[in-house]
Amino acid sequence: MTINQAIIESARKLQKNKIPTPRLDADLLLSFILKKPREWMLARPKFKLTKFQIFKINRLVRRRIKGVPLAYLVKEKEFYGLKFKVNKHVLVPRPETEMMVDVIRQQTADSRQQIIFIDVGTGSGCIIITLAKKIRFGRFIATDMSKKALKIAKENAELHNLHNIKFLQGNLLSPIINNPQSPIPNPQLIITANLPYLTPIQLKNSPTVQTEPKNALLGGSDGLKYYRELFEQLKTLKNKKITVLCEIDAGQSGPIAKLIKEKLPEYKFQIKKDLRGLDRLVKIEKI
Ligand SMILES: C[S@@+](CC[C@H](N)C(=O)[O-])C[C@H]1O[C@@H](n2cnc3c(N)ncnc32)[C@H](O)[C@@H]1O
């Protein structure tokens, strides 16, 4: 079987099973197996595959058809133009989360202040690593409950040659608040939080996320359990300037607005829409 035949055959099977981008997925899976860029494969359509390579492509196509995200199969995902390692212990970075980075870059474009960037629930580390790459000043801290996720986040920081991010295990901000070794002094804080926000019913009705870690997806009965807890922790921070960016599900803008008014009356907030026009990002500020 040649490269061309393998791609056509794999794309046909993926399409038959309603995978949304069959040709692209077939290209990327074979490119991963051959450890060659797509351009290399496209220039050699008649290149003969070994039996083992054919076995591997068939196996990956079967797993893709079963609903495993492409990123888990090829072990990486692009976020904000940067590559990140992923595995089953971390959420696959989503394009809509890139908006957080854009908002922070705009906010800090002219800033000369000392800022501490904190990413809670860092997963693959995609947000904090992108911030550390793009914003070259400040201090960078990331937390996650999951040791296995933190391992991947640290590997990603290494991959991007970043040694200035502190990764801490624990509940939301508590490893920072409760650590006498790292008191947060006076500087401005910018906190990013893409915390689990799906309800059990939403999770049940989302076939595409079934193989991703439940502890990265489920946010209690109304999806706001972790934001509620984060807002409680925020009350204990005495810093004068704090910005918090929270990613939400489009249906949560009303309930989260109510929660902010109740828990953080001294903060102002706005809700930003994503490129599809859906409420996606809550910017909460104490100035
Ligand atoms: C939706 S994923 C987001 C991952 C990454 N920030 C991103 O945007 O791709 C949520 C992450 O929060 C972590 N998490 C869940 N509960 C947490 C908690 N109480 N404290 C800290 N991290 C938590 C999960 O392990 C998971 O890595």
The ligand as a Tripos MOL2 file, in Angstrom:
@<TRIPOS>MOLECULE
LIG
   27    29     1     0     0
SMALL
NO_CHARGES

@<TRIPOS>ATOM
      1 C1        -10.9090   22.6280   31.7910 C.3       1 LIG1
      2 S1         -9.3000   22.0260   32.2530 S.3       1 LIG1
      3 C2         -8.3330   23.3930   31.6290 C.3       1 LIG1
      4 C3         -6.9090   23.0750   31.3410 C.3       1 LIG1
      5 C4         -6.1150   24.2330   30.7190 C.3       1 LIG1
      6 N1         -6.1000   25.3950   31.5850 N.3       1 LIG1
      7 C5         -6.7070   24.6270   29.3780 C.2       1 LIG1
      8 O1         -7.2570   25.7180   29.2530 O.co2     1 LIG1
      9 O2         -6.6080   23.8260   28.4390 O.co2     1 LIG1
     10 C6         -9.3610   22.2760   33.9870 C.3       1 LIG1
     11 C7         -8.1250   21.8740   34.7810 C.3       1 LIG1
     12 O3         -8.3900   22.2060   36.1620 O.3       1 LIG1
     13 C8         -7.8640   21.1870   36.9970 C.3       1 LIG1
     14 N2         -8.6250   21.2310   38.2590 N.ar      1 LIG1
     15 C9         -9.8300   20.6980   38.5470 C.ar      1 LIG1
     16 N3        -10.1870   21.0090   39.8020 N.ar      1 LIG1
     17 C10        -9.1910   21.7720   40.3210 C.ar      1 LIG1
     18 C11        -8.9790   22.3930   41.5780 C.ar      1 LIG1
     19 N4         -9.8870   22.3110   42.5620 N.pl3     1 LIG1
     20 N5         -7.8330   23.0810   41.7760 N.ar      1 LIG1
     21 C12        -6.8970   23.1620   40.7920 C.ar      1 LIG1
     22 N6         -7.0530   22.5890   39.5750 N.ar      1 LIG1
     23 C13        -8.1770   21.9030   39.3430 C.ar      1 LIG1
     24 C14        -8.0330   19.9130   36.2000 C.3       1 LIG1
     25 O4         -7.1140   18.9200   36.6570 O.3       1 LIG1
     26 C15        -7.7500   20.4180   34.7690 C.3       1 LIG1
     27 O5         -6.3840   20.2740   34.4670 O.3       1 LIG1
@<TRIPOS>BOND
     1     1     2 1
     2     2     3 1
     3     2    10 1
     4     3     4 1
     5     4     5 1
     6     5     6 1
     7     5     7 1
     8     7     8 2
     9     7     9 1
    10    10    11 1
    11    11    12 1
    12    11    26 1
    13    12    13 1
    14    13    14 1
    15    13    24 1
    16    14    15 ar
    17    14    23 ar
    18    15    16 ar
    19    16    17 ar
    20    17    18 ar
    21    17    23 ar
    22    18    19 1
    23    18    20 ar
    24    20    21 ar
    25    21    22 ar
    26    22    23 ar
    27    24    25 1
    28    24    26 1
    29    26    27 1
@<TRIPOS>SUBSTRUCTURE
     1 LIG1         1 GROUP 0 **** ****
